Amino acid sequence: LAAAASKNRMLFQSMIGMLATRKSTIRALAATEFILSNHSYFRRSSCRHSSHLVPDESLTDSSFAPEDFTPGCAAVYPSFLTPEEGDLLVEDISKRMRRRRYEEGHWDAVITKYKEVELADESMEDARIQQIFERTRQLLEKNHITYQPISWLPCHAIDLKKDGELNAHVDSVKFSGDLVAGISLLSHSIMRLAPHVDGGGPVLDGHVDLHLPPLSLYALTGVARYRYSHQLLEDQSTFTSSNGETTTVERDHRLSVIFRDAKRE
């Protein structure tokens, strides 16, 4: 009887071992099947940020460009931020502007129905926002600024109502440097660049349009920085991409975060 009991125990333990091995195999097969079926997702996720480091030429309409326009002086990076990062910035900026009233106009008549607030790095309580700002500056330094060392002015945010206006203007050269860039939030818009009398050069015919989707980053340097004015076109303006496709752009309530390098001594 004792020998039979011992034999049964050994048989039982063997069966338990086989079942455990079978469960492990099933789990391994299930995990493999999941990874294979979601391969494209994992690939997109791992490449998400790197894919945003190249400007999209289809977002620049240079079909009526002035003769001195160079493609590298105006660039748009689509989906530069993730939706989660965009929500994070919108929430932070909205809190800072909550008690501010919309201004009906600026002293130079450039902008109407807007709010504005400085976003100094030291005022950012969320480290994720500081990382967004740092990543933005690193890309701009790598792709659009040709001198060293670089000093940055504090970022600022602009809240523009749907019926607000940002009219054609050339930025003051008193403090700003060689670049202006902006992250666009909440709404699509079209930015128009055109030679301007305040730019100090010849006022040539023509213009360049940039389509600025939400979560995108634009950068202006060279002639686009000080020789050309920039403005936002009104709601329902049309944009023609480089492949000839025309789109009517609905411009709604818009937030933007502006980056500028400091003027060199």
C-alpha positions as CSV (number, residue, x, y, z in Angstrom):
1,L,0.0,0.0,0.0
2,A,2.8,2.4,0.9
3,A,4.5,1.7,-2.4
4,A,1.3,2.3,-4.3
5,A,0.7,5.6,-2.4
6,S,4.3,6.7,-3.2
7,K,3.8,5.9,-6.9
8,N,0.5,7.8,-7.0
9,R,2.2,10.8,-5.4
10,M,4.9,10.8,-8.0
11,L,2.3,10.5,-10.8
12,F,0.3,13.4,-9.3
13,Q,3.4,15.6,-9.1
14,S,4.4,14.8,-12.6
15,M,0.9,15.8,-13.8
16,I,1.1,19.1,-11.9
17,G,4.5,19.8,-13.5
18,M,3.1,19.1,-17.0
19,L,0.1,21.4,-16.3
20,A,2.4,24.2,-15.1
21,T,4.6,23.9,-18.2
22,R,1.5,23.9,-20.4
23,K,0.2,27.1,-18.8
24,S,3.5,28.8,-19.2
25,T,3.6,27.8,-22.8
26,I,0.1,29.1,-23.4
27,R,1.0,32.4,-21.7
28,A,4.1,32.7,-23.8
29,L,2.2,32.0,-27.0
30,A,-0.5,34.5,-26.1
31,A,2.1,37.2,-25.4
32,T,3.8,36.5,-28.7
33,E,0.5,36.7,-30.6
34,F,-0.3,40.0,-28.9
35,I,3.1,41.5,-29.8
36,L,2.9,40.3,-33.4
37,S,-0.7,41.6,-33.8
38,N,0.3,45.0,-32.4
39,H,3.7,45.3,-34.0
40,S,2.8,48.4,-36.0
41,Y,1.5,50.1,-32.8
42,F,4.8,49.5,-30.9
43,R,6.8,50.7,-33.9
44,R,4.8,53.9,-34.1
45,S,5.1,54.5,-30.4
46,S,8.9,54.0,-30.3
47,C,9.3,56.3,-33.4
48,R,6.8,58.9,-32.4
49,H,9.1,61.7,-31.2
50,S,11.8,61.1,-33.9
51,S,9.1,61.5,-36.7
52,H,8.4,65.0,-35.5
53,L,11.9,66.3,-36.1
54,V,11.4,66.9,-39.8
55,P,9.5,69.9,-41.1
56,D,6.5,69.0,-43.4
57,E,6.9,70.9,-46.7
58,S,3.3,70.4,-47.5
59,L,2.4,72.8,-44.7
60,T,4.3,75.7,-46.5
61,D,2.7,77.3,-49.6
62,S,5.5,79.1,-51.4
63,S,3.8,79.2,-54.8
64,F,3.6,83.0,-54.6
65,A,6.9,83.4,-52.7
66,P,9.0,86.6,-53.1
67,E,12.2,86.2,-55.1
68,D,14.4,86.4,-52.0
69,F,12.5,83.7,-50.0
70,T,14.6,80.7,-49.0
71,P,12.8,77.5,-47.9
72,G,14.8,77.0,-44.8
73,C,13.7,80.3,-43.3
74,A,10.2,79.1,-42.5
75,A,9.4,75.6,-41.2
76,V,6.5,73.8,-39.7
77,Y,6.8,70.6,-37.6
78,P,3.4,68.8,-37.4
79,S,2.5,66.9,-34.3
80,F,5.5,68.3,-32.4
81,L,3.7,67.7,-29.2
82,T,1.6,64.6,-28.2
83,P,-2.1,65.3,-27.4
84,E,-1.2,64.7,-23.7
85,E,1.5,67.3,-23.8
86,G,-0.8,69.7,-25.5
87,D,-3.5,69.2,-22.9
88,L,-0.9,69.8,-20.2
89,L,0.1,73.1,-21.7
90,V,-3.5,74.2,-22.3
91,E,-4.4,73.5,-18.7
92,D,-1.4,75.4,-17.3
93,I,-1.8,78.4,-19.5
94,S,-5.6,78.5,-18.9
95,K,-5.0,78.6,-15.1
96,R,-2.5,81.5,-15.4
97,M,-4.9,83.5,-17.6
98,R,-8.1,82.8,-15.7
99,R,-8.3,86.1,-14.0
100,R,-7.1,88.2,-17.0
101,R,-9.4,90.0,-19.2
102,Y,-9.2,90.0,-23.0
103,E,-7.6,93.1,-24.3
104,E,-9.5,94.9,-27.0
105,G,-6.3,96.1,-28.7
106,H,-2.6,96.7,-28.3
107,W,-1.0,100.1,-28.4
108,D,0.5,99.4,-31.9
109,A,-2.9,98.0,-33.2
110,V,-1.2,94.7,-34.1
111,I,-3.3,92.4,-32.0
112,T,-6.9,92.5,-30.8
113,K,-9.1,90.4,-28.4
114,Y,-6.2,88.7,-26.7
115,K,-4.6,87.8,-23.4
116,E,-0.9,87.4,-22.8
117,V,1.3,85.9,-20.0
118,E,5.0,85.3,-19.5
119,L,6.0,81.6,-19.0
120,A,9.3,81.9,-17.2
121,D,11.0,78.6,-16.7
122,E,11.3,79.0,-12.9
123,S,7.5,79.5,-12.7
124,M,6.8,76.0,-14.2
125,E,5.8,73.8,-11.3
126,D,5.3,70.7,-13.5
127,A,8.7,69.2,-14.6
128,R,7.0,67.9,-17.8
129,I,6.4,71.4,-19.1
130,Q,10.1,72.3,-18.4
131,Q,11.0,69.2,-20.5
132,I,8.8,70.4,-23.3
133,F,10.4,73.8,-23.4
134,E,13.9,72.2,-23.2
135,R,13.1,69.8,-26.1
136,T,11.8,72.7,-28.2
137,R,14.9,74.8,-27.6
138,Q,17.2,71.9,-28.4
139,L,15.5,71.3,-31.7
140,L,15.6,75.0,-32.6
141,E,19.3,75.3,-31.7
142,K,20.1,72.2,-33.7
143,N,18.1,73.1,-36.9
144,H,17.7,76.8,-37.0
145,I,20.3,78.7,-35.1
146,T,23.9,79.0,-36.4
147,Y,25.7,80.8,-33.6
148,Q,26.9,79.9,-30.1
149,P,26.4,80.6,-27.2
150,I,22.6,81.0,-27.2
151,S,20.6,82.9,-24.7
152,W,16.8,82.5,-24.6
153,L,14.2,85.1,-23.6
154,P,11.4,83.8,-21.3
155,C,8.6,82.2,-23.2
156,H,5.2,83.8,-23.3
157,A,1.7,82.6,-24.2
158,I,-0.9,84.3,-26.3
159,D,-4.6,83.5,-26.0
160,L,-6.4,84.8,-29.1
161,K,-10.2,84.7,-29.4
162,K,-11.8,83.3,-32.6
163,D,-12.7,86.8,-33.7
164,G,-9.4,88.3,-32.6
165,E,-6.8,89.6,-35.0
166,L,-3.1,89.3,-35.3
167,N,-2.3,91.8,-38.1
168,A,0.9,92.1,-40.3
169,H,3.9,93.3,-38.3
170,V,7.6,92.9,-38.0
171,D,8.9,92.2,-34.5
172,S,11.0,94.8,-32.7
173,V,14.8,94.3,-32.9
174,K,15.4,95.9,-29.6
175,F,15.7,92.7,-27.6
176,S,14.9,89.8,-29.9
177,G,17.5,87.7,-31.7
178,D,17.6,85.8,-35.0
179,L,14.6,83.4,-34.4
180,V,11.0,83.4,-33.4
181,A,9.1,80.1,-33.0
182,G,5.7,79.0,-31.7
183,I,3.8,76.0,-30.6
184,S,0.2,76.2,-31.8
185,L,-2.6,74.8,-29.6
186,L,-6.4,74.3,-29.8
187,S,-7.0,75.5,-33.4
188,H,-5.7,75.4,-36.9
189,S,-4.6,78.7,-38.4
190,I,-2.7,80.2,-41.4
191,M,0.3,82.4,-40.9
192,R,1.1,84.7,-43.9
193,L,4.7,86.0,-44.4
194,A,5.3,88.9,-46.8
195,P,8.0,91.6,-47.4
196,H,7.3,94.7,-45.3
197,V,8.5,98.3,-45.3
198,D,9.5,97.9,-41.7
199,G,11.9,95.1,-42.6
200,G,14.4,97.5,-44.1
201,G,14.7,95.8,-47.5
202,P,12.9,96.1,-50.8
203,V,9.2,95.5,-50.6
204,L,8.9,92.7,-53.1
205,D,5.7,91.2,-54.4
206,G,4.5,87.9,-53.1
207,H,3.8,86.0,-49.9
208,V,4.3,82.6,-48.2
209,D,1.6,80.9,-46.2
210,L,2.2,78.4,-43.4
211,H,-0.6,76.0,-42.2
212,L,-0.3,75.7,-38.4
213,P,-2.2,72.7,-37.1
214,P,-2.7,72.2,-33.3
215,L,0.3,70.7,-31.6
216,S,2.6,71.9,-34.4
217,L,5.8,74.0,-34.0
218,Y,6.8,76.7,-36.5
219,A,10.2,78.5,-36.8
220,L,11.0,81.7,-38.6
221,T,14.6,82.8,-39.3
222,G,16.5,84.8,-42.0
223,V,14.3,87.0,-44.2
224,A,11.2,85.5,-42.6
225,R,12.3,86.9,-39.2
226,Y,12.9,90.6,-39.9
227,R,12.4,91.3,-43.6
228,Y,8.9,89.9,-43.7
229,S,5.9,90.7,-41.7
230,H,3.8,87.8,-40.2
231,Q,0.1,87.7,-39.5
232,L,-2.7,85.2,-38.9
233,L,-5.3,85.1,-41.6
234,E,-9.0,85.3,-40.7
235,D,-11.3,82.3,-40.2
236,Q,-12.3,80.4,-43.3
237,S,-9.2,81.4,-45.2
238,T,-7.9,78.9,-47.8
239,F,-4.5,77.1,-47.8
240,T,-3.0,75.4,-50.8
241,S,-0.5,72.6,-50.0
242,S,2.6,71.8,-52.1
243,N,0.6,69.1,-53.9
244,G,-2.0,71.5,-55.0
245,E,-4.7,70.5,-52.6
246,T,-6.8,73.4,-51.3
247,T,-8.3,73.4,-47.8
248,T,-10.5,75.9,-46.1
249,V,-9.1,76.4,-42.6
250,E,-11.4,77.1,-39.7
251,R,-9.6,79.3,-37.2
252,D,-11.1,79.0,-33.7
253,H,-10.0,80.1,-30.2
254,R,-6.2,79.7,-30.3
255,L,-3.4,79.4,-27.8
256,S,0.3,79.7,-28.7
257,V,3.6,79.5,-26.8
258,I,6.3,81.8,-28.3
259,F,10.1,81.2,-28.2
260,R,12.7,83.9,-29.0
261,D,16.4,83.9,-28.6
262,A,17.9,87.0,-27.0
263,K,19.6,89.7,-29.1
264,R,23.4,89.1,-29.5
265,E,25.7,91.7,-27.9
